[in-house]
Amino acid sequence: MRGENAKVQALAQALFPDAVPIRDATADAWKKTQAALSAGGIVMGAVLTGKSAQCRADFIEMEGLVVRIYTIVPKATDLERHRFGLEFAHHSGQVRREWREHFERIAFRISVAQELFPEHQIVPLIITPITRVPCAVEGMHKHFPEENGRLKIGNPLTGGEAFRLLRTVCVEKELAPMVSRVASRIELLDSLLASVPKPDLGYHCKKCEFRVPGKESGYDRCWGPLAHVEPHMFDLAYMYFVQDENGAPVANRLAREGRVNMHDIPDALIKGDYAGRQRMQIEGTTTGREIIRSELADSMATVEYPLHFLDIETIRSLVPVHRGSQVNELTLFQLSVHSRTTPDGELVHREWLNTAPSNPNRRFLAALRQAIGDQGTVCVWTRYEEMSFRELIAELVACGVDGEDFDWLRNFLVSDRLLDLNALCFEHYFHPLMRGRTSIKSVLPAVWSVDSPLKMMAPYRRFPAEPYSHLKSVGAVADGCAAMEAYLELQGQDFHPTAAEQLLKYCEVDTIAMAYVWDYWTWRLGQQTCGLSVHLTKGGVQ
């Protein structure tokens, strides 16, 4: 995301080729900004210094009694929704959550500018990529050279594309309520700095940005010994939905009382859609043993062979990767399938990766159809594949594309061939090493930790350690973000065979992981007893 944002920043510079840059942040920076504005130029990286606050503006210009402040926002804007007043705010006027952080930053800048230019009209504008705008350049990402470690506009193609992909949008109306509150917020922050209050501990601390596992952090300073309680209530999956009689997360009350162990959570408050999973986690955490519900066998018995384990890799980019692709459009660039024709059959691997310098979505569809055909259950981990395929269908409809592959995908999506293994795991399986997570990257290490004869079987015996850990140990692509970066490298100036090899290996591991979990469940369910004396019963483990 940082790389993507940097490219949007660099692209936006092409809109103001004659802007005067302010490089430093010294005491003279504000004076330099004033001088540049007085000369009638547009200032890039302007420093605005008020009595109690200082900020930078991406671009600022002064024309008569009007001061325009431009902020680059690396988030796609839907102009159609904006025309109806629905893009940035609700009907009530409240800014939408996904825009709030961006607009709060802009409101602060406007407040400082109003102090410095009291006689002027301050007009806030955002520079934003626009949805449904096609890119006219193939491989845009390779046209951003670096200078002194920073991206710059170094190719005329990217300059032209800036005017195609980006727009300036006035957000004065949406920001007005926020700007009026900035002064009081600054006063509040000053008072907090003058007299630091006692930390307000509660559920909102769960995702504290200063919570760094394994290191002393700001979170530790606030929570003290409570930060290291094991098992912690924050480890419980969907903890937010355990609420008190007032509808507030019970974690708020427990934190105030200093009772933050998972076992301090009142059982009577564990209810709703996630109660079964939460109780399973608490039971497994208490006993230190895995839980395999016998209902898992019932669900697994419904599959039809051939059985396919499918994983795909995609990228959604504000700077389109391929010519003809649109801002924020989904690009499906890779798939891996491990298939088995019978319950005891060997796993057969099929894979596809786009290496051509063009939009791969239609070729992906053809490869997908060839890989999984018309028969058999297709196992995925989460419904991401289904959502991606539905988005692909919508894209093809918008482009007026039809044909046999299109009809096949449409029929596939209305069939019952897809099976979400993550949902099965959520309902029926828990291992203490998973804690509150059910992602494949949490489940595989947990089941791999069990001494199983499966590891001696193909293709699992190829891995000297748990597969994801093995990828990390050799410095290979080991997660989705790294896969997207590798694909951009693959689509760069020159073909990178290493990037292709790593992508193929990573996607293959994803489907090997699903197959291993499936085989592990089959093996575990087939045991009457195991080394931990685990006995399967209807509803759980005794």
Buried (B, 14 or more C-beta within 10 A) or exposed (E): EEBBBBBBBBBBBBBBEEBBEBEEEEEEBBEBBBEBBEEEBBBBBBBBBBEEBEBBBBBBBBEEEEBBBBBBBBBBBBBEEBEEEEBBBEEEEEBEEEBBEBBBEBBBBBBBBBBBBEEBEBBBBBBBBBBEBBBBBBBBBBBBEEEEEEBEBBBEBBBEBBEBBBBBBEBEEBBEBBBEEBBEBBEEEEEEEEEEEEBEBBBEBBEBEEBEEEEEBEBBEBBEEBBEBEBBBBBBBBBBBBBBEEEEBBBBBBBEEEBBBBEBBEEEBBEEEBBBBBBBBBBBBEBEBBBBBBBBBEBBEEBEBBBBBBBBBBBBBBBBBBBBBBBBBBBBBBBBBBBBBEEEEEBEBBBBBBBEBBBBBBBBBBBBBEBBEEEBBBBBBBEBBBEBBBBBBEBBEEEEBEEEBBEBBBEBBEEEBBBBBBBBBBBBBBBBBBBBBBEBBBBBBBBBEBEBEBBEEEBBEEBEEBBBBBBBEEEBBBEBEBBBBBBBBBBBEEEBEEBBBBBBBBBBBBBBBBBBBBBBBBBBBEEEEBEEEBEBEEEBBE
